[in-house]
Amino acid sequence: MSGFRISKTSFSQLKGWSDDDLYLFDKTIKSVCSSVINSKADKFKSEHIEYSLSRYKKHCKNIAKIDDKIELKKYIEENFEPYKVLYNGDDKGKFTSYYEAEIRGSFVKGGKYKYPIYGKPKDLIEINLKDFDSNLPNQRLLGRVKDGKLIKYYTRKEIEENNIDAPVILWGDNLVDIYLMQIQGAAVATLPDGKKIRIGYADNNGHKFRGIGSILLEKGIIKPKDASMDKIREWLEDNGDDAKENMLLNNRFIFHKIVDAEGPIGAMGLPLFAGRSLAVDKKYIPLGSIIWLETEGPKGNINKLVMAEDVGGAIVGPIRGDYFWGHGEEALKYAGKMNAKGKYYIVLPRKTEVKCYER
């Protein structure tokens, strides 16, 4: 069996299905359902799978009326069915985790608040090859115009060492915290008066992501046992110029925006919920899909329903996920230590038209 495939199974075959109490999942699926109901699309699709939304939309309208988690679980069991995701016959993949970072910031530059947090640049251009020729890949490219040509946008080093044509949404007091916020994609910022505001993802510079953990491991600066995010942050905080030099080796740069939401905003434009939102590779898994996840975290087994709501620069592959752990220091402690094998199932309404493609 080659390529991307799904194989129908039953809820009784899912490890830990009976133990999942759907805590916060009810909020998560209702949030996604509100988007699905209002969508004009008739299908959810990626490069490898597509399925009809007609039944999904009908069930979303019913789910919106269910207030009891036990009733919700029963409704899902009666009206949906899980499909194991396979790639080249294998059902195992890699699962990591992320969290919502914390920073300190000010709307006014001055004193310790000297590091700019940029919004989306005015000269950042986006194109999609498929818009020019239907035979070309459906590929998003980001760049800028120079001498009448579209070229790559500035790298992280170029952005940090030169002024760019972008609004500064906030000034931060700690370069390491800002860097980690970019890796996670979002943060809660505490202002000088103690007020807290949420910062979300706006866009990126189009360059390939390179993880700081991988950089430090490759150079032998840290050992595998010290590759958790809290240990990495500790090294970055303690090593000044050396830390900055290594952070600059990641050319990917994230631009942000201030958001008003219950949680950090994911790639669907919806708030993420701790333990119930998953970042996936949308080349394989359509955003908005219901997923049954089976993997392990620092606190034990993770067997639960989640929603595919987000993406990430390092989240690449057919069976690859980044589990959203939540906000703050405790979330960092757990998120930074999660790196495990696992599997997932896409949960579809019964009798849904679904197709898989080899690419």
N, C-alpha and C positions, 0 to 999 in steps of 0.2 A: 504494500500500500504506500503510495508516494504522494507527496504534497499535503495540502491542508484538507482535513476531513473532519466531520462530526459524526458521532455514533449515538443513536437514541438509546436511552436507558430509562430507569425509573427512580423516583425519589427514594424508594426503599433501598436502593443500591448506593446512595450517597452516604459517605462516612459522616456520622454525627448529625444527620438531618433532623432526627427527632429531638435533639438537644438545642437546636437554634431557636431562641425565643423571639427573634426578629426585633430585638431592642434597637431602636433608631432606624431599622430598615424600613419601617412603615413611613417615616418621614422622608427617607431617601427616595423610595420608589414613587411616592406621591409628588415629590419635587420633579423627578424625571418625567412622570406621567403628564404633569401639567405642560411640559414642553412637547411631549409626543402628541398630545391631543391638539395642540395649536399648530403642529407642523403641517405644512402643505405637501410634504413628501409622501409617497405611497409605499416606499421601501426604506429599510435600513440596509446600507450596503458598505462593504469595504472592497479591497482588491480581491479578496478571496471568498467572501460569502455575502449573500443578500437574502433578505426575507421580507415578506409582506408585512405592512403595518396595519392592515385593516382590522385584524383580530386583536392586535396589541392595543390599538386605540379604543376598541370597544371595551376591553378588559380594564383599561386605564380609567375609563369613566365609572366603571363599577368599583374599582379599588378606591377611588376618591371618596366614596360613600361609606367605606368600611373603617370603623373606629377602633375595633378590637383586634389585637395582634393574633390571637388564636383563630379568629374568624378569617383574618387575612391569610394566614398560613394554610388553612383549609381551602380557601378560594384558590390559592396558587396550586395546591396539590390537585384540585379537581379540574383546573382549566389550563395548566401549563405542563410541560414535560422537559426534562433535562437531556442535553446532548453532550457527550464527552468530546472535548476538543483534542484532535490528534494531528501530529505532523510527522510524515514519513513513518506512520505506524506507532509513534511514541507518544505517550500522554503526559510526560514529565517536562517541566520547565523550571525557570528560575523566578523566585518571588522575593522582592525586597520591600522596603517600606519608607515612607516619607512623613513629614510632619509640618505643621505651620510654625514658622520661626518667630522669634521675638527680637525686636530692635528698639532702639531709642532714637527719636527724630524730632526735628523742628521745621516749621515752615520758613524760618528765617535763618540764614547762614550767619554763623558767628560763634566764637569760642570753640568748644569741642565739636560743634555741629558743622563739620567742614567737608563731609563726603557726599557728593551729589547722588541722589536716587532719581534716575532719569525716567521720564515718560517716553512714549513712542516718538521717535525722531520724525521731524517734518520731512526729511529727505529719504526716509526708508520707503523703497518701492517694492511692491509685491506683484509677481506675475505667475500665471499657471500655464505651462506649456500646452495643455489641452485646449486652452482658450484660443490658441492660434492654429492648431491642427488636431483634429479628433484622433489622429493616428499616434500622436505623441503621448507620453506618459502623463497621468494626472498628478503632476508634481508642482508643489509650491516652491517658488524661488524668491529669495529676498536679496535686495541689493540697493545700489544708488547709481545715479547717472553722472558720468564724467566724460566730457568731450563728446557728448551725444551717444555714448555707449553705456549699457547696463553692466556694472562691475560689482564684485562682492562688496558687502558693507564692511565697515571698519571692524577690526578684531577687538577683543577685550583690551589688549595693550594699547591699541590706537585710541580707543574710546577713553581710557583712563588717563592717557598721557596728553591728550589734546581735547579742546572743546568740541562738542558736537552740536548740531542744530536740533536740540531736543529740549523740551521743558523739564525743569527740575521740580518734581512733585514734593520733595522733602529733602532735608539735609540730615544725614546720619552721623553718629559719633564714633562708629566702630566699623572699620573696613571689613573685618572678618565676619561680623554679623550680617553685613550687607551681602557679602559673597555667599554666605550660607542661605540667606533669604533667596538669592537668585537660584541656587541649586534646588531649593524646595518649591520655588515659584510664588510663594506668598508669605506674609508675615502680619503680626499685630504690632503696630508701632505705638510706643508710649511717648506722648508729647511732654514738654517741660512742665506743664500744669497738671500732669497726671492723667489727662484724657487719653483714651485709647482709640485708635483708628485702624482699619483693616486695609492692607495693601495687597492688591491682586496682580496677576500676570496680565500684561498688555500685549507683548510681542517679543521676538528675539532678533538677533542680528544675522541669522541664517547660517552661522558657522557651526561646525560639528562640536558636540559636547564632549569634554574629556573630564572625567571625575577626578577630584582632588585626591581621593583615596588611591586610585590607580596610579596617579602621578607619583605620590610619595612612596608607594610600594615598589614601583619600577625602579626608583632611584635608591631604594634601600634605606630611606630616611625613617620609615616606620616598619614594624614587623606585622605580619598578618594578624597576630593576636591583639594588636593595637589599632586595627583598621576600622573600629567603630566610630560613628560620627562624633560622639562626645570626646573621644581620645584625639581625633583629628582636629577638632576645634581647639582643644587644649594645646596641641602642638602649634597650630597657627597663631594662637594668642601669644605664645611664648617666644616666637621666632621672627618677629618683626620683618626686616628686609628679606630674609630668606623665605618667609611665608608669602610675602607679596610676589616675589619672583616666581614661586611655584604656582600661585593662584593665576598669574598671567598666562601660564601655559595652556589654560582652558580658553580657547578662542570664543566660545559661546558666551554671549552677554544677554541678559534678560532685561527688558523694559517693563515698567510697572505702572499701575494706576491705583488711585484711591477708590475703594468700593464700599458700599453700604449693604452688608449681607450678614446672614446668620453665621456663615462659615466662610472659609476661603473659597474663591471662585475657581472652578475647574474649567476644562476645555469646552464643556457644553454651555458655559455661561451660567452655571448653577452652583449653589453652595455645596461644598463637600461635607460629609458627615463622618465623624471618627468611627473607624471600624466597619464602615459600610460603603465607602467609596474606593474605587480601584482605578489606578492609571493603567492603561493598556496600550498596545501598539495598534492604532486604528487602521493600519494596513490590513490587519487580520480581524480584529473584533470591532464591529460598529459601536460608536459611542451611543449610550442609551440602552445597551443590552443588559439584561439581567444575568448575573453570573453566580454559579455556586463554586466557591473557592475551598480547596483543601490544601493546606500547607502548614508550616510551623513557624511560630514566633518565639521571642524570648520568654514569654509567659506560658508557652505550651501550644497545643494544637489550635489551628485556626480553621474551623469548618463552619462556613456561614454563607448566607446570601449577601452579595454586594452588587453595586451598580457600576458598570463601566462608564465612568464620567470624565476621566482625565487622561492626559498623555504626559510623557516626559522624555527629555533628550536621551536618556540612557535606557528607556523602556522600548526595546526593539526585539521583535521575534514573535512567532506564532503562539507560544505558550510562555508569556512573560507578563508579570504584573508588579505594580508598586502599590502596596496597601497603605491607605491613609490612616495614620495612627492618631492624629488629633493635634492639639495645640499645647505648647509650653514645654517646660523642662522635662517632665515625666515622659511626654510623648517623644522627645528627642532621645531620651535614655533607651526606650524600647525600639524606636524606629532605626536608630543608628546601629543596632545589633542584629537586625533581621536580614538574613540572607539564606534562603532555604529552597530546597526543591519542592515542587508541588504540582498540582494539576487543577484545571478548572473545567466547568461545564457551562455551556450557554443554555439558558432556560427560555424556551419559546412557547407561545400559546399553542395548544393542541390544534392539529390540522393546518398549521401555518405552511405556506409555500416557501421553501427554502432551497437555495442552490449554493454549491461550493465550486470554486474555480481554481485551477492550477495556473500559476503565473511563472 
